[in-house]
């Protein structure tokens, strides 16, 4: 019986996250109430409070579920970029773009974050999540550092700027595509999009500015 109860609890948890994705995307995060999510899931508010302490906790769990595959790959790549760090960076970027293009959950959560979520003080999640974001960017920085160490990029490459340019390029690409996904097939053109950035990076990498007067 305990096993069945645990399975039922997991089913409820999953159903609530699924409902949250749909309602957040339809109404926006700020305008969504826990009652809205409960109704969409065919449950009571009590079912939500059994699993989540508030809307922020629900929102965070929804994001964590969607981004877990990306974080796992990033951790793996950063831990051992191998003999070709830029190729590892390419594979990571392709994986991210292909997930957004082909996985409905990834697409829904990114769409919520970019287009249906007001980043105001009411959503403390964005303040609390800065540390996690910084950790992810630090892992990408390690890949760029490995590229410099192995001679794929010049010794005076501004790694910090290269990392932020890479992050901004991918996030901007995803955000713009989600606004008009009918414009082109992201899965089909992901390689070209990533290679455009890497070609520019290798041809003219950002260099550290001299501090000498």
Backbone as a printed PyTorch tensor [residue, N CA C, xyz], in Angstrom:
tensor([[[  0.8210,  -1.2000,   0.0000],
         [  0.0000,   0.0000,   0.0000],
         [  0.8660,   1.2660,   0.0000]],

        [[  1.9810,   1.2260,   0.7640],
         [  2.8600,   2.3910,   0.8260],
         [  3.4250,   2.7090,  -0.5520]],

        [[  3.7570,   1.6540,  -1.3080],
         [  4.3020,   1.8540,  -2.6440],
         [  3.2690,   2.5570,  -3.5320]],

        [[  2.0140,   2.1230,  -3.4350],
         [  0.9600,   2.7210,  -4.2410],
         [  0.7630,   4.1760,  -3.8540]],

        [[  0.7810,   4.4740,  -2.5620],
         [  0.6150,   5.8470,  -2.0950],
         [  1.7300,   6.7340,  -2.6280]],

        [[  2.9410,   6.2350,  -2.6410],
         [  4.0680,   6.9920,  -3.1580],
         [  3.9020,   7.2450,  -4.6530]],

        [[  3.4430,   6.2450,  -5.3820],
         [  3.2310,   6.4070,  -6.8190],
         [  2.1270,   7.4180,  -7.0900]],

        [[  1.0760,   7.3640,  -6.2980],
         [ -0.0190,   8.3150,  -6.4770],
         [  0.4390,   9.7360,  -6.1690]],

        [[  1.2700,   9.8750,  -5.1520],
         [  1.7880,  11.2020,  -4.8150],
         [  2.6330,  11.7500,  -5.9570]],

        [[  3.4360,  10.8810,  -6.5790],
         [  4.2580,  11.3130,  -7.7080],
         [  3.3860,  11.6980,  -8.8990]],

        [[  2.3170,  10.9530,  -9.1130],
         [  1.3990,  11.2800, -10.2080],
         [  0.7510,  12.6430,  -9.9730]],

        [[  0.3750,  12.9050,  -8.7410],
         [ -0.2150,  14.2060,  -8.4030],
         [  0.7910,  15.3280,  -8.6150]],

        [[  2.0010,  15.1120,  -8.1610],
         [  3.0870,  16.0980,  -8.3060],
         [  3.3040,  16.4250,  -9.7850]],

        [[  3.3750,  15.3820, -10.6140],
         [  3.5960,  15.5710, -12.0460],
         [  2.4190,  16.3010, -12.6890]],

        [[  1.2130,  15.9300, -12.3120],
         [  0.0230,  16.5670, -12.8780],
         [ -0.0370,  18.0470, -12.5190]],

        [[  0.3830,  18.3930, -11.3220],
         [  0.3860,  19.7970, -10.9130],
         [  1.4170,  20.6010, -11.6990]],

        [[  2.5860,  20.0240, -11.9350],
         [  3.5980,  20.7200, -12.7370],
         [  3.1210,  20.8880, -14.1760]],

        [[  2.4790,  19.8570, -14.7090],
         [  1.9420,  19.9480, -16.0720],
         [  0.8960,  21.0620, -16.1610]],

        [[  0.0210,  21.1130, -15.1560],
         [ -1.0160,  22.1380, -15.1480],
         [ -0.4040,  23.5300, -15.0120]],

        [[  0.6190,  23.6440, -14.1750],
         [  1.2850,  24.9370, -13.9890],
         [  1.8860,  25.4290, -15.3000]],

        [[  2.5150,  24.5410, -16.0580],
         [  3.0770,  24.9340, -17.3520],
         [  1.9980,  25.5320, -18.2480]],

        [[  0.8680,  24.8790, -18.3090],
         [ -0.2140,  25.3290, -19.1880],
         [ -0.8000,  26.6660, -18.7330]],

        [[ -1.0450,  26.7880, -17.4300],
         [ -1.6860,  28.0040, -16.9310],
         [ -0.7180,  29.1870, -16.9330]],

        [[  0.5260,  28.9670, -16.5250],
         [  1.5130,  30.0480, -16.5580],
         [  1.6760,  30.5800, -17.9830]],

        [[  1.6620,  29.6710, -18.9440],
         [  1.8440,  30.0740, -20.3390],
         [  0.6210,  30.8360, -20.8520]],

        [[ -0.5440,  30.4620, -20.3680],
         [ -1.7780,  31.0970, -20.8330],
         [ -2.0330,  32.4440, -20.1610]],

        [[ -1.8150,  32.5250, -18.8490],
         [ -2.1960,  33.7150, -18.0940],
         [ -1.0170,  34.5830, -17.6590]],

        [[  0.2060,  34.0250, -17.7510],
         [  1.3480,  34.7300, -17.1990],
         [  1.5360,  34.3300, -15.7460]],

        [[  2.7690,  34.3710, -15.2800],
         [  3.0610,  33.8850, -13.9340],
         [  2.4340,  34.7820, -12.8650]],

        [[  2.5660,  36.0870, -13.0170],
         [  2.0450,  37.0080, -12.0110],
         [  0.5280,  36.9010, -11.8790]],

        [[ -0.1640,  36.7280, -12.9880],
         [ -1.6270,  36.7020, -12.9740],
         [ -2.2100,  35.3380, -12.6010]],

        [[ -1.3730,  34.3350, -12.4930],
         [ -1.8400,  32.9880, -12.1570],
         [ -1.9120,  32.8110, -10.6460]],

        [[ -2.9890,  32.2080, -10.1860],
         [ -3.1260,  31.8770,  -8.7700],
         [ -3.0150,  30.3660,  -8.5930]],

        [[ -2.7840,  29.9520,  -7.3660],
         [ -2.7270,  28.5250,  -7.0960],
         [ -4.0760,  27.8680,  -7.3470]],

        [[ -5.1430,  28.6270,  -7.1690],
         [ -6.4760,  28.0960,  -7.4820],
         [ -6.5800,  27.7970,  -8.9760]],

        [[ -6.0310,  28.6700,  -9.8020],
         [ -6.0340,  28.4370, -11.2490],
         [ -5.3530,  27.1180, -11.5880]],

        [[ -4.2070,  26.8870, -10.9620],
         [ -3.4550,  25.6620, -11.2320],
         [ -4.2220,  24.4470, -10.7340]],

        [[ -4.8140,  24.5520,  -9.5420],
         [ -5.5700,  23.4370,  -8.9820],
         [ -6.7470,  23.0740,  -9.8790]],

        [[ -7.4610,  24.0810, -10.3530],
         [ -8.6080,  23.8310, -11.2310],
         [ -8.1550,  23.1660, -12.5190]],

        [[ -7.0670,  23.6580, -13.0960],
         [ -6.5580,  23.0870, -14.3460],
         [ -6.1440,  21.6290, -14.1630]],

        [[ -5.6520,  21.2930, -12.9740],
         [ -5.2230,  19.9220, -12.6880],
         [ -6.3810,  19.0470, -12.2100]],

        [[ -7.5590,  19.6520, -11.9830],
         [ -8.6990,  18.8970, -11.4690],
         [ -8.5170,  18.5060, -10.0190]],

        [[ -7.8400,  19.3690,  -9.2550],
         [ -7.5550,  19.0760,  -7.8530],
         [ -7.9430,  20.2580,  -6.9770]],

        [[ -7.6760,  20.1360,  -5.6880],
         [ -7.9410,  21.2100,  -4.7430],
         [ -6.6420,  21.9480,  -4.4270]],

        [[ -6.7740,  23.1380,  -3.8330],
         [ -5.5840,  23.8750,  -3.3990],
         [ -4.7960,  23.0640,  -2.3680]],

        [[ -5.5050,  22.2410,  -1.5890],
         [ -4.8220,  21.4220,  -0.5950],
         [ -3.8140,  20.4810,  -1.2280]],

        [[ -4.1340,  19.9790,  -2.4210],
         [ -3.2050,  19.0870,  -3.1150],
         [ -1.9220,  19.8280,  -3.4770]],

        [[ -2.0670,  21.1020,  -3.8370],
         [ -0.8810,  21.9030,  -4.1590],
         [ -0.0320,  22.1120,  -2.9130]],

        [[ -0.6850,  22.4920,  -1.8090],
         [  0.0660,  22.7760,  -0.5810],
         [  0.6840,  21.5230,   0.0270]],

        [[  0.2270,  20.3730,  -0.3820],
         [  0.8600,  19.1320,   0.0750],
         [  2.2590,  18.9880,  -0.5280]],

        [[  2.4230,  19.5280,  -1.7520],
         [  3.6920,  19.3760,  -2.4720],
         [  4.5200,  20.6610,  -2.5350]],

        [[  3.8570,  21.8270,  -2.4870],
         [  4.5620,  23.0990,  -2.6770],
         [  4.1010,  24.0990,  -1.6230]],

        [[  5.0300,  24.8840,  -1.0980],
         [  4.6520,  25.8190,  -0.0370],
         [  3.9710,  27.0700,  -0.5830]],

        [[  4.2720,  27.4330,  -1.8540],
         [  3.6360,  28.6080,  -2.4450],
         [  3.8620,  28.5850,  -3.9590]],

        [[  3.4420,  29.6450,  -4.6350],
         [  3.5580,  29.6930,  -6.0920],
         [  5.0140,  29.7270,  -6.5430]],

        [[  5.8490,  30.4000,  -5.7850],
         [  7.2660,  30.4580,  -6.1350],
         [  7.8840,  29.0680,  -6.1090]],

        [[  7.5310,  28.3060,  -5.0970],
         [  8.0460,  26.9400,  -4.9770],
         [  7.5650,  26.0770,  -6.1480]],

        [[  6.3100,  26.2560,  -6.5290],
         [  5.7570,  25.5330,  -7.6790],
         [  6.4660,  25.9350,  -8.9630]],

        [[  6.6590,  27.2270,  -9.1510],
         [  7.3270,  27.7460, -10.3370],
         [  8.7640,  27.2090, -10.4440]],

        [[  9.4650,  27.2220,  -9.3130],
         [ 10.8470,  26.7310,  -9.2950],
         [ 10.9040,  25.2480,  -9.6360]],

        [[  9.9810,  24.4570,  -9.0910],
         [  9.9560,  23.0210,  -9.3750],
         [  9.6800,  22.7640, -10.8520]],

        [[  8.8080,  23.5720, -11.4370],
         [  8.5160,  23.4440, -12.8650],
         [  9.7690,  23.7040, -13.6940]],

        [[ 10.5150,  24.7440, -13.3470],
         [ 11.7430,  25.0710, -14.0720],
         [ 12.8080,  23.9970, -13.8690]],

        [[ 12.9710,  23.5420, -12.6350],
         [ 13.9850,  22.5280, -12.3390],
         [ 13.7270,  21.2520, -13.1280]],

        [[ 12.4740,  20.8510, -13.2220],
         [ 12.1480,  19.6340, -13.9730],
         [ 12.5220,  19.7840, -15.4460]],

        [[ 12.2570,  20.9460, -16.0070],
         [ 12.5230,  21.1530, -17.4250],
         [ 14.0140,  21.2500, -17.7230]],

        [[ 14.7700,  21.8880, -16.8300],
         [ 16.1690,  22.1710, -17.1300],
         [ 17.1340,  21.1020, -16.6460]],

        [[ 16.6320,  20.0920, -15.9720],
         [ 17.5140,  19.0400, -15.4520],
         [ 18.3790,  18.3860, -16.5380]],

        [[ 17.8250,  18.0330, -17.7130],
         [ 18.6730,  17.4140, -18.7460],
         [ 19.7880,  18.3380, -19.2180]],

        [[ 19.5080,  19.6280, -19.3370],
         [ 20.5230,  20.5870, -19.7650],
         [ 21.6190,  20.7270, -18.7280]],

        [[ 21.2330,  20.8000, -17.4700],
         [ 22.2160,  20.9510, -16.4040],
         [ 23.1040,  19.7170, -16.2920]],

        [[ 22.5200,  18.5430, -16.4860],
         [ 23.3090,  17.3120, -16.4230],
         [ 24.3710,  17.2970, -17.5190]],

        [[ 23.9880,  17.7070, -18.7260],
         [ 24.9510,  17.7420, -19.8290],
         [ 26.0220,  18.7800, -19.5730]],

        [[ 25.6420,  19.9500, -19.0830],
         [ 26.6150,  21.0030, -18.8030],
         [ 27.6120,  20.5450, -17.7550]],

        [[ 27.1490,  19.8850, -16.7090],
         [ 28.0540,  19.3840, -15.6760],
         [ 29.0300,  18.3700, -16.2490]],

        [[ 28.5280,  17.5140, -17.1340],
         [ 29.3830,  16.4910, -17.7410],
         [ 30.4430,  17.1070, -18.6390]],

        [[ 30.0320,  18.0820, -19.4530],
         [ 30.9740,  18.7150, -20.3750],
         [ 32.0160,  19.5250, -19.6220]],

        [[ 31.5710,  20.2830, -18.6140],
         [ 32.4990,  21.1230, -17.8590],
         [ 33.4850,  20.2990, -17.0490]],

        [[ 33.0560,  19.1210, -16.6110],
         [ 33.9330,  18.2640, -15.8090],
         [ 35.0840,  17.7020, -16.6270]],

        [[ 34.8570,  17.4910, -17.9140],
         [ 35.9140,  16.9440, -18.7660],
         [ 35.7220,  17.3250, -20.2140]],

        [[ 36.1100,  18.5700, -20.6020],
         [ 35.8940,  19.0190, -21.9770],
         [ 36.7190,  18.2730, -23.0150]],

        [[ 37.6730,  17.4330, -22.5600],
         [ 38.4470,  16.6200, -23.4920],
         [ 39.4560,  17.4290, -24.2760]],

        [[ 39.8480,  16.8890, -25.4430],
         [ 40.8790,  17.5270, -26.2610],
         [ 40.3230,  18.5930, -27.1940]],

        [[ 39.0080,  18.7560, -27.2100],
         [ 38.3820,  19.7170, -28.1200],
         [ 37.2780,  20.4710, -27.3800]],

        [[ 37.6640,  21.4290, -26.5290],
         [ 36.6680,  22.1600, -25.7410],
         [ 35.6340,  22.8880, -26.5980]],

        [[ 36.0480,  23.4740, -27.7100],
         [ 35.0920,  24.1950, -28.5480],
         [ 34.0710,  23.2440, -29.1680]],

        [[ 34.4940,  22.0300, -29.4770],
         [ 33.5510,  21.0380, -29.9770],
         [ 32.5690,  20.6410, -28.8750]],

        [[ 33.0730,  20.5420, -27.6470],
         [ 32.1900,  20.2510, -26.5130],
         [ 31.1840,  21.3730, -26.3280]],

        [[ 31.6480,  22.6170, -26.4860],
         [ 30.7610,  23.7700, -26.3820],
         [ 29.7050,  23.7230, -27.4890]],

        [[ 30.1220,  23.3170, -28.6650],
         [ 29.2010,  23.1990, -29.7960],
         [ 28.1270,  22.1490, -29.5190]],

        [[ 28.5390,  21.0030, -29.0260],
         [ 27.5940,  19.9270, -28.7400],
         [ 26.5940,  20.3420, -27.6620]],

        [[ 27.0750,  21.0670, -26.6680],
         [ 26.1970,  21.5300, -25.6050],
         [ 25.1590,  22.5070, -26.1490]],

        [[ 25.5980,  23.4500, -26.9870],
         [ 24.6780,  24.4270, -27.5660],
         [ 23.6590,  23.7490, -28.4730]],

        [[ 24.1160,  22.7820, -29.2730],
         [ 23.2010,  22.0560, -30.1530],
         [ 22.1690,  21.2810, -29.3560]],

        [[ 22.6220,  20.6800, -28.2810],
         [ 21.7030,  19.9190, -27.4250],
         [ 20.6140,  20.8420, -26.8780]],

        [[ 21.0050,  22.0250, -26.4270],
         [ 20.0450,  22.9710, -25.8800],
         [ 19.0360,  23.4050, -26.9400]],

        [[ 19.5130,  23.7840, -28.1170],
         [ 18.6170,  24.2520, -29.1680],
         [ 17.6880,  23.1440, -29.6460]],

        [[ 18.2040,  21.9530, -29.7630],
         [ 17.3770,  20.8360, -30.2220],
         [ 16.3070,  20.4640, -29.1850]],

        [[ 16.6430,  20.5760, -27.9090],
         [ 15.6480,  20.3160, -26.8710],
         [ 14.5020,  21.3200, -26.9600]],

        [[ 14.8570,  22.5880, -27.1250],
         [ 13.8250,  23.6160, -27.2320],
         [ 12.9710,  23.3940, -28.4760]],

        [[ 13.6160,  22.9940, -29.5770],
         [ 12.9000,  22.8370, -30.8390],
         [ 11.9990,  21.6070, -30.8630]],

        [[ 12.3850,  20.5570, -30.1470],
         [ 11.6760,  19.2810, -30.2910],
         [ 10.9430,  18.8220, -29.0420]],

        [[ 11.2860,  19.3570, -27.8770],
         [ 10.6650,  18.9260, -26.6290],
         [  9.6250,  19.9570, -26.1960]],

        [[  8.3710,  19.5610, -26.1260],
         [  7.3070,  20.5100, -25.8160],
         [  7.4570,  21.1150, -24.4220]],

        [[  7.9910,  20.3610, -23.4740],
         [  8.1630,  20.8950, -22.1260],
         [  9.2380,  21.9700, -22.0980]],

        [[ 10.3760,  21.6930, -22.7380],
         [ 11.4280,  22.6920, -22.7980],
         [ 10.9190,  23.9720, -23.4500]],

        [[ 10.1930,  23.7990, -24.5430],
         [  9.6790,  24.9560, -25.2710],
         [  8.7140,  25.7470, -24.3990]],

        [[  7.8350,  25.0520, -23.6950],
         [  6.8400,  25.7270, -22.8630],
         [  7.4980,  26.5260, -21.7450]],

        [[  8.4720,  25.9310, -21.0660],
         [  9.0940,  26.6060, -19.9280],
         [  9.9270,  27.7970, -20.3820]],

        [[ 10.6710,  27.6500, -21.4690],
         [ 11.4230,  28.7930, -21.9870],
         [ 10.4770,  29.9050, -22.4230]],

        [[  9.3550,  29.5280, -23.0360],
         [  8.3870,  30.5280, -23.4620],
         [  7.8140,  31.2740, -22.2550]],

        [[  7.5540,  30.5520, -21.1800],
         [  7.0640,  31.1900, -19.9580],
         [  8.1010,  32.1730, -19.4120]],

        [[  9.3430,  31.7310, -19.3310],
         [ 10.3990,  32.5640, -18.7700],
         [ 10.6250,  33.8300, -19.5810]],

        [[ 10.6190,  33.6880, -20.9030],
         [ 10.9390,  34.8200, -21.7640],
         [  9.7550,  35.7430, -22.0280]],

        [[  8.5470,  35.1770, -22.1200],
         [  7.4220,  35.9610, -22.6280],
         [  6.1980,  36.0340, -21.7230]],

        [[  6.1660,  35.2680, -20.6410],
         [  4.9740,  35.2610, -19.7940],
         [  5.3270,  35.3790, -18.3190]],

        [[  6.4380,  36.0110, -18.0430],
         [  6.9130,  36.0680, -16.6620],
         [  7.4720,  37.4550, -16.3700]],

        [[  6.8000,  38.1770, -15.4840],
         [  7.2520,  39.5020, -15.0940],
         [  8.2750,  39.3550, -13.9690]],

        [[  9.4950,  39.7570, -14.2180],
         [ 10.5590,  39.5630, -13.2360],
         [ 10.5440,  40.7140, -12.2320]],

        [[  9.5720,  40.6780, -11.3320],
         [  9.4510,  41.7220, -10.3230],
         [  9.7260,  41.1730,  -8.9390]],

        [[  9.6210,  42.0320,  -7.9600],
         [  9.9570,  41.6410,  -6.5810],
         [  9.0210,  40.5780,  -6.0300]],

        [[  7.8510,  40.4370,  -6.6450],
         [  6.9050,  39.4320,  -6.1580],
         [  7.3920,  38.0220,  -6.4410]],

        [[  8.2650,  37.9010,  -7.4380],
         [  8.8110,  36.5860,  -7.7680],
         [ 10.2290,  36.4840,  -7.2180]],

        [[ 10.3270,  36.1540,  -5.9480],
         [ 11.6320,  36.0770,  -5.2970],
         [ 12.5070,  34.9970,  -5.9120]],

        [[ 11.8980,  34.1110,  -6.6880],
         [ 12.6600,  33.0360,  -7.3120],
         [ 13.8170,  33.5990,  -8.1180]],

        [[ 13.6110,  34.7210,  -8.7900],
         [ 14.6520,  35.2660,  -9.6510],
         [ 15.8130,  35.8320,  -8.8470]],

        [[ 15.5350,  36.2540,  -7.6290],
         [ 16.6130,  36.6920,  -6.7570],
         [ 17.3480,  35.4800,  -6.2030]],

        [[ 16.5820,  34.4930,  -5.7610],
         [ 17.1760,  33.3010,  -5.1710],
         [ 17.9710,  32.4960,  -6.2020]],

        [[ 17.5830,  32.5890,  -7.4750],
         [ 18.1820,  31.7440,  -8.4990],
         [ 19.4550,  32.3240,  -9.0890]],

        [[ 19.8570,  33.5320,  -8.6790],
         [ 21.0510,  34.1440,  -9.2440],
         [ 22.2980,  33.3100,  -8.9530]],

        [[ 22.3470,  32.7120,  -7.7710],
         [ 23.5020,  31.8900,  -7.4180],
         [ 23.5860,  30.6690,  -8.3300]],

        [[ 22.4530,  30.0500,  -8.6030],
         [ 22.4350,  28.8820,  -9.4800],
         [ 22.8360,  29.2690, -10.8990]],

        [[ 22.3380,  30.4060, -11.3630],
         [ 22.6990,  30.8980, -12.7000],
         [ 24.1980,  31.1440, -12.7820]],

        [[ 24.7550,  31.7550, -11.7320],
         [ 26.1890,  32.0390, -11.7110],
         [ 27.0030,  30.7440, -11.7630]],

        [[ 26.5230,  29.7010, -11.0930],
         [ 27.2250,  28.4190, -11.1200],
         [ 27.2520,  27.8330, -12.5310]],

        [[ 26.1280,  27.9450, -13.2430],
         [ 26.0650,  27.4330, -14.6140],
         [ 27.0210,  28.2000, -15.5210]],

        [[ 27.0370,  29.5310, -15.3820],
         [ 27.9320,  30.3410, -16.2090],
         [ 29.3910,  30.0670, -15.8650]],

        [[ 29.6580,  29.7770, -14.6120],
         [ 31.0260,  29.4370, -14.2130],
         [ 31.4860,  28.1530, -14.9060]],

        [[ 30.5780,  27.1950, -15.0680],
         [ 30.9350,  25.9460, -15.7460],
         [ 31.2450,  26.1930, -17.2210]],

        [[ 30.4840,  27.0840, -17.8390],
         [ 30.7620,  27.4270, -19.2350],
         [ 32.1080,  28.1490, -19.3300]],

        [[ 32.4020,  28.9830, -18.3490],
         [ 33.6830,  29.6850, -18.3140],
         [ 34.8420,  28.6950, -18.2890]],

        [[ 34.6840,  27.5960, -17.5640],
         [ 35.7330,  26.5720, -17.5020],
         [ 36.0000,  25.9680, -18.8850]],

        [[ 34.9560,  25.8330, -19.6950],
         [ 35.1250,  25.2860, -21.0380],
         [ 35.9160,  26.2670, -21.8950]],

        [[ 35.5900,  27.5470, -21.7910],
         [ 36.3500,  28.5550, -22.5380],
         [ 37.8090,  28.5970, -22.0690]],

        [[ 38.0190,  28.4490, -20.7540],
         [ 39.3890,  28.4340, -20.2380],
         [ 40.1640,  27.2440, -20.7980]],

        [[ 39.4980,  26.0980, -20.9020],
         [ 40.1440,  24.9180, -21.4780],
         [ 40.4970,  25.1590, -22.9370]],

        [[ 39.6470,  25.8730, -23.6630],
         [ 39.9350,  26.1870, -25.0700],
         [ 41.1800,  27.0600, -25.1850]],

        [[ 41.3430,  27.9870, -24.2530],
         [ 42.5490,  28.8170, -24.2370],
         [ 43.7690,  27.9800, -23.8710]],

        [[ 43.6320,  27.1420, -22.8480],
         [ 44.7500,  26.3160, -22.3910],
         [ 45.2470,  25.3800, -23.4760]],

        [[ 44.3300,  24.9300, -24.3460],
         [ 44.7010,  23.9790, -25.3910],
         [ 44.9990,  24.6560, -26.7320]],

        [[ 45.0570,  25.9890, -26.7220],
         [ 45.4590,  26.7090, -27.9250],
         [ 44.3760,  26.8980, -28.9640]],

        [[ 43.1310,  26.6050, -28.6250],
         [ 42.0480,  26.8380, -29.5850],
         [ 41.6690,  28.3080, -29.6580]],

        [[ 41.9490,  29.0380, -28.5970],
         [ 41.7440,  30.4750, -28.5460],
         [ 43.0310,  31.1200, -28.0420]],

        [[ 43.2940,  32.3900, -28.3910],
         [ 44.5350,  33.0530, -27.9790],
         [ 44.6620,  33.1570, -26.4630]],

        [[ 45.8940,  33.2360, -25.9680],
         [ 46.1140,  33.3340, -24.5160],
         [ 45.4630,  34.5640, -23.8870]],

        [[ 45.3400,  35.6580, -24.6820],
         [ 44.7750,  36.8930, -24.1340],
         [ 43.2790,  37.0300, -24.4010]],

        [[ 42.6220,  35.8970, -24.6740],
         [ 41.1710,  35.9240, -24.8690],
         [ 40.4750,  36.3950, -23.5930]],

        [[ 39.5180,  37.2870, -23.7540],
         [ 38.7090,  37.7260, -22.6210],
         [ 37.6400,  36.6490, -22.3900]],

        [[ 37.9490,  35.7040, -21.5290],
         [ 37.0770,  34.5500, -21.3050],
         [ 35.7190,  34.9750, -20.7550]],

        [[ 35.7330,  35.9370, -19.8530],
         [ 34.4820,  36.4070, -19.2550],
         [ 33.5440,  36.9640, -20.3270]],

        [[ 34.1010,  37.7760, -21.2360],
         [ 33.2840,  38.3630, -22.2890],
         [ 32.8220,  37.3020, -23.2880]],

        [[ 33.6960,  36.3620, -23.6140],
         [ 33.3280,  35.2880, -24.5410],
         [ 32.1910,  34.4520, -23.9720]],

        [[ 32.2560,  34.1610, -22.6880],
         [ 31.2090,  33.3730, -22.0500],
         [ 29.8740,  34.1030, -22.0950]],

        [[ 29.8910,  35.3940, -21.7800],
         [ 28.6450,  36.1530, -21.7760],
         [ 28.0900,  36.3390, -23.1900]],

        [[ 28.9610,  36.4870, -24.1720],
         [ 28.5010,  36.6020, -25.5570],
         [ 27.8280,  35.3040, -25.9980]],

        [[ 28.4210,  34.1850, -25.6210],
         [ 27.8630,  32.8730, -25.9580],
         [ 26.4880,  32.6950, -25.3120]],

        [[ 26.3940,  33.0520, -24.0380],
         [ 25.1280,  32.9160, -23.3150],
         [ 24.0510,  33.8250, -23.9270]],

        [[ 24.4200,  35.0690, -24.2050],
         [ 23.4570,  36.0110, -24.7680],
         [ 22.9980,  35.5730, -26.1580]],

        [[ 23.9190,  35.0220, -26.9350],
         [ 23.5710,  34.5630, -28.2840],
         [ 22.5330,  33.4400, -28.2170]],

        [[ 22.7730,  32.4480, -27.3820],
         [ 21.8490,  31.3190, -27.2850],
         [ 20.4960,  31.7450, -26.7150]],

        [[ 20.5140,  32.5400, -25.6340],
         [ 19.2570,  32.9560, -25.0320],
         [ 18.4680,  33.8570, -25.9740]],

        [[ 19.1570,  34.7470, -26.6740],
         [ 18.4840,  35.6160, -27.6280],
         [ 17.9050,  34.8400, -28.7870]],

        [[ 18.6580,  33.8550, -29.2610],
         [ 18.1920,  33.0180, -30.3680],
         [ 16.9310,  32.2600, -29.9720]],

        [[ 16.9330,  31.6790, -28.7850],
         [ 15.7680,  30.9270, -28.3180],
         [ 14.5670,  31.8480, -28.1260]],

        [[ 14.7970,  33.0000, -27.4970],
         [ 13.7080,  33.9360, -27.2470],
         [ 13.0540,  34.4040, -28.5380]],

        [[ 13.8750,  34.7820, -29.5270],
         [ 13.3320,  35.2740, -30.7930],
         [ 12.6210,  34.1740, -31.5620]],

        [[ 13.1700,  32.9760, -31.5420],
         [ 12.5290,  31.8760, -32.2690],
         [ 11.1700,  31.5340, -31.6620]],

        [[ 11.0790,  31.5640, -30.3410],
         [  9.8180,  31.2360, -29.6890],
         [  8.7170,  32.2460, -30.0150]],

        [[  9.0970,  33.4670, -30.3470],
         [  8.0980,  34.4610, -30.7240],
         [  7.4900,  34.1450, -32.0880]],

        [[  8.3020,  33.5620, -32.9880],
         [  7.8020,  33.2330, -34.3360],
         [  8.4080,  31.9110, -34.8040]],

        [[  8.0310,  30.7920, -34.1850],
         [  8.6280,  29.5020, -34.5430],
         [  8.3210,  29.0640, -35.9710]],

        [[  7.3290,  29.6960, -36.5850],
         [  6.9960,  29.3320, -37.9560],
         [  7.9870,  29.9390, -38.9640]],

        [[  8.8370,  30.8500, -38.5100],
         [  9.7660,  31.5070, -39.4300],
         [ 10.7830,  30.5330, -40.0240]],

        [[ 11.2560,  29.5950, -39.2010],
         [ 12.2060,  28.5990, -39.7010],
         [ 12.2370,  27.4130, -38.7470]],

        [[ 12.7790,  26.3160, -39.2160],
         [ 12.8860,  25.0800, -38.4370],
         [ 14.1640,  25.1430, -37.6050]],

        [[ 14.0170,  25.3950, -36.3050],
         [ 15.1930,  25.5400, -35.4430],
         [ 16.0080,  24.2540, -35.3810]],

        [[ 15.3410,  23.1100, -35.2970],
         [ 16.0690,  21.8380, -35.2450],
         [ 16.8930,  21.6370, -36.5090]],

        [[ 16.3470,  22.0270, -37.6500],
         [ 17.0390,  21.8490, -38.9270],
         [ 18.2400,  22.7810, -39.0540]],

        [[ 18.1050,  23.9890, -38.5140],
         [ 19.1510,  25.0030, -38.7060],
         [ 20.0050,  25.2450, -37.4610]],

        [[ 19.8380,  24.4340, -36.4350],
         [ 20.5860,  24.6420, -35.1910],
         [ 22.0930,  24.5990, -35.4240]],

        [[ 22.5600,  23.6370, -36.2030],
         [ 24.0030,  23.5240, -36.4540],
         [ 24.5430,  24.7840, -37.1060]],

        [[ 23.8300,  25.2830, -38.0930],
         [ 24.2760,  26.4950, -38.7710],
         [ 24.3270,  27.6700, -37.8110]],

        [[ 23.3020,  27.8020, -36.9750],
         [ 23.2460,  28.9030, -36.0220],
         [ 24.4140,  28.8540, -35.0340]],

        [[ 24.6970,  27.6760, -34.5260],
         [ 25.8040,  27.5310, -33.5730],
         [ 27.1450,  27.7620, -34.2610]],

        [[ 27.2930,  27.2430, -35.4640],
         [ 28.5620,  27.3870, -36.1780],
         [ 28.8420,  28.8330, -36.5630]],

        [[ 27.7930,  29.6220, -36.8070],
         [ 27.9870,  31.0440, -37.0820],
         [ 28.6930,  31.7160, -35.9070]],

        [[ 28.2150,  31.4290, -34.7050],
         [ 28.8260,  32.0360, -33.5150],
         [ 30.2610,  31.5560, -33.3310]],

        [[ 30.4780,  30.2450, -33.4330],
         [ 31.8200,  29.7100, -33.1960],
         [ 32.8060,  30.1840, -34.2590]],

        [[ 32.3550,  30.3380, -35.4990],
         [ 33.2340,  30.8400, -36.5580],
         [ 33.6620,  32.2670, -36.2430]],

        [[ 32.7180,  33.0750, -35.7840],
         [ 33.0510,  34.4470, -35.4080],
         [ 33.9660,  34.4970, -34.1990]],

        [[ 33.7400,  33.5990, -33.2470],
         [ 34.5750,  33.5420, -32.0480],
         [ 36.0130,  33.2120, -32.4040]],

        [[ 36.2030,  32.2230, -33.2870],
         [ 37.5530,  31.8110, -33.6600],
         [ 38.2290,  32.8360, -34.5640]],

        [[ 37.4510,  33.4890, -35.4330],
         [ 38.0260,  34.4690, -36.3470],
         [ 38.4140,  35.7600, -35.6360]],

        [[ 37.6040,  36.1740, -34.6670],
         [ 37.8780,  37.4220, -33.9440],
         [ 37.4330,  37.2850, -32.4950]],

        [[ 38.1930,  36.5600, -31.7060],
         [ 37.8230,  36.3760, -30.2960],
         [ 37.9670,  37.6840, -29.5260]],

        [[ 37.1630,  37.8820, -28.4980],
         [ 37.3140,  39.0900, -27.6700],
         [ 38.6230,  39.0090, -26.8960]],

        [[ 39.3870,  40.0740, -26.9250],
         [ 40.6910,  40.0900, -26.2630],
         [ 40.6680,  41.0170, -25.0680]],

        [[ 41.4790,  40.6770, -24.0800],
         [ 41.5620,  41.5040, -22.8860],
         [ 42.1500,  42.8540, -23.2570]],

        [[ 41.5800,  43.9090, -22.6820],
         [ 42.0810,  45.2480, -22.9280],
         [ 43.3040,  45.5040, -22.0550]],

        [[ 44.2650,  46.1830, -22.6280],
         [ 45.4490,  46.5080, -21.8640],
         [ 45.1110,  47.5220, -20.8020]],

        [[ 45.6850,  47.3460, -19.6080],
         [ 45.4480,  48.2950, -18.5150],
         [ 46.5360,  49.3560, -18.4640]],

        [[ 47.4810,  49.2750, -19.4170],
         [ 48.5710,  50.2520, -19.4430],
         [ 48.0890,  51.5860, -20.0010]],

        [[ 48.5980,  52.6930, -19.4880],
         [ 48.2480,  54.0180, -19.9820],
         [ 49.1130,  54.3680, -21.1940]]])
